[in-house]
Every structure is written in structure tokens, then in C-alpha cells.
Amino acid sequence: MRLADLETPRLVLDAGRMEANVARLKAHLASLGVRLRPHVKTCKSIDVARALMETPAGPITVSTLKEAEQFLEHGVTDILYAVGIAPGKLDHVMALRARGADLAVVVDSVEAAQAVAAKGAGIPTLIEIDCDGHRAGVKPGHPVLLDIAKALARGARPAGVMTHAGDSYNCRTTQAIADMAERERGAVVKSAAVLRSGGFACPVVSVGSTPTATFARSLEGVTEVRAGVFVFHDLVMAGLGVCRVEDIAVSVLCTVIGHQREKGWVITDGGWMATSRDRGTARQAVDQGYGLVCDEAGRAIGDLVVTDANQEHGIVARRDGQPLDVARYPVGTRLRILPNHACATAAQHDAYHVVRGGTEVVARWPRFGGW
């Protein structure tokens, strides 16, 4: 089968690019002496995850319990659920653990710790640290860390600390990302020291974001790195300098279905239901609209972007608004759209159509969605 045989829109994965992305980050982390606990929220596919994991059993990071459930069904047992636990989900956690999952959870308050401990099941639990004011977590080194650990110890198992440098996505230079990586590292190392001074072993010291994982200069005191989007990369990562456009491994195959000649528009069947509404590059130096346009073989076409998107229609035009010779893209032409945010775009689809450069489809890898 070739891409030309597929009904569009379809999600395309270049396996060669993916494997190069994985090898590059793994080599960097190995040089820093830490292991990778890949975040599978991006791929949501066992076929992709097998390229990421140390062993068939993991480790992995998940963002939903459905992800934990799906990967457990494929024999993956070493799982961190890296979103603050809601008390109503604890019965689900316990059911997964009863089925063989070594599933750890995350808290950032005494109240949440008490809810986990009340189950009395020894659930391994990490305390989330807020390293950058971006989202959730306890301030680095705050005395409440010991209160949370004491609450956990009454029925759960305090297992360490974790953080996520989400604000790295707002950095403007690679130097700033490297500085953020050091800030991220310092936050959890400091917090681990507080816990150890209070008599808690703190065996896990976990950090993670694709930008900081890529540019970290030292991970001394850290035991593992969580990252996910690196497996595919996307235009936001390219805008941060984390990857090149040529490294982006996923794209959406679509078909030209019409034109608005006087406007210089090419109309495709790749609307936001296929590519997502994500506009993550809008605040970057280069605004990629709703995605960068490539030919069927995955090569970027000049300065063409998806400038607007409706539910089932994509509007392709020049980024600078200058006239476009739409006759170069007749009805039926196949195009591929590189995503702003790989997680959001992949979430629109139920499978990857795998290529290795070019247009021959060598496999179809299922993926799942939802919660």
C-alpha cells in the first residue's frame, strides 16, 4: 500500500525519524547517567512504546488511568501515573495494582496524601514539586513536604519526588532551556534532601520535559527523566530549537478538494478535526498557523502553512499572505501537514500509517484515545 491509496485524512508516522529521535535522547541521558521513563501520553500505542521502553515491562509514565490499563494489557507493569490523584480514582488504581501493575501515584497536599493512605494498600506515591510556577506542586524544600510524607506513611508508601518544567515551553533560547533544566533539577534535589533529613528514603527523584531533557547539562541527584513528545517532535519543539523541522516524525495526510483562486487558497479535507486546534507556535518567532505544509513524501513546501481550519476544511496559503499559484495543487493532490503539537494531533486519530521515508506504507499501528 502507498499513501496515495489511503482515504484521507490519515495520521502518518515516519519510523526512521522516530527511531532517530529516540536514539538521540537516550544517548544524551545515558551520558548523564540517568534512565528514561518515557511518557506514553503522546503515542498511546504499544508499537511505538516498544521503541521507548528499557524492557517489555517498562518503565513508562502515563497521564490517564486508561493509558495505564491499556499498557498493562500488553504486559507493561512499571507505571507512574504522573497527574495528581483524585480520590475517586483510587479504587481504579487499586484494581490495576491487583492485576499486577506496579502503579505509583502523585500528590501535592496533605489532604490528597491522607486519601491515598486511607486505602491502607501501601500505594507508592511521589510528591509533586512546583519547580517553575507553571502548574501544580509543592514549593521546593517547603516544610509541608514532611507533613505530606508523614500522612502518606500512615497507609501508603512515600516513594520520592517528581516535577515537570512546563515553563520550558515558554523559553526563547536554548540557553534559557538549559537554565530551566538546572532549576528543575535543583528543585527536586533540594526537596529530596528535606525528606531524607526527616527520615524518608526518597528513592525516586524524577524530572521531565522534552526541552529540559534535551538540554540538561547535569542530572546529578536525579534518578529518572520523563519525556514524551521527543518521540515524534513537532513544530513547537522546532520553534524552541529542540529539534529540526526535518526531525518531526508525524504528519497528517490530506487531499486538496478545492481552491479560492482570488484569495490564493488551497482547500483540503484536513480541518481541525484531523490536525487539532492547537496554535502553540503563535507566540514563537515563526508562527506556523495550524501546521506546516509538506508534499506527499513529507518535504516542506516553501512557505505554505494551514492559515485557518474549520472542522473538516483546512485553508492552505502562503504564510506572508502573498499570491499563491493554486494551479500547482490541483484537486486530488496529496499533502502532509506537520503538527504544532504532536500530542493533540495524534489524539484525533485511531492509528499510525507507518512509512520509512517516501510514500510506501509499511505498517498500521493502532492507537487509543479518551480517559
C-alpha positions, 0 to 999 in steps of 0.5 A: 500500500502507498499513501496515495491509496489511503482515504484521507485524512490519515495520521502518518508516522515516519519510523526512521525519524522516530527511531532517530529521535529516540536514539538521540535522547537516550544517548544524551541521558545515558551520558548523564547517567540517568534512565528514561521513563518515557511518557506514553501520553503522546503515542498511546500505542504499544508499537511505538512504546516498544521503541521507548521502553528499557524492557517489555515491562517498562518503565513508562509514565502515563497521564490517564488511568486508561493509558495505564490499563491499556499498557498493562494489557500488553504486559507493561507493569512499571507505571507512574501515573504522573497527574495528581490523584483524585480520590475517586480514582483510587479504587481504579488504581487499586484494581490495576495494582491487583492485576499486577501493575506496579502503579505509583501515584502523585500528590501535592497536599496533605489532604490528597496524601491522607486519601491515598493512605486511607486505602491502607494498600501501601500505594507508592506515591511521589510528591509533586514539586512546583519547580517553575510556577507553571502548574501544580506542586509543592514549593521546593524544600517547603516544610509541608513536604514532611507533613505530606510524607508523614500522612502518606506513611500512615497507609501508603508508601512515600516513594520520592519526588517528581516535577515537570518544567512546563515553563520550558515551553515558554523559553526563547533560547536554548540557553534559557532551556538549559537554565530551566533544566538546572532549576528543575533539577535543583528543585527536586534535589533540594526537596529530596534532601528535606525528606531524607533529613526527616527520615524518608528514603526518597528513592525516586527523584524524577524530572521531565520535559522534552526541552529540559531533557534535551538540554540538561547539562547535569542530572546529578541527584536525579534518578529518572527523566520523563519525556514524551513528545521527543518521540515524534517532535513537532513544530513547537519543539522546532520553534524552541530549537529542540529539534529540526523541522526535518526531525518531526516524525508525524504528519497528517495526510490530506487531499486538496478538494478545492481552491479560492483562486482570488484569495490564493487558497488551497482547500483540503479535507484536513480541518481541525478535526484531523490536525487539532486546534492547537496554535502553540507556535503563535507566540514563537518567532515563526508562527506556523498557523495550524501546521506546516505544509509538506508534499506527499513524501513529507518535504516542506513546501516553501512557505505554505502553512494551514492559515485557518481550519474549520472542522473538516476544511483546512485553508492552505496559503502562503504564510506572508499572505502573498499570491499563491499559484493554486494551479500547482495543487490541483484537486486530488493532490496529496499533502502532509501537514506537520503538527504544532503539537504532536500530542493533540494531533495524534489524539484525533486519530485511531492509528499510525500509517507507518512509512520509512521515508517516501510514500510506501506504507509499511505498517498500521499501528493502532492507537487509543484515545479518551480517559 
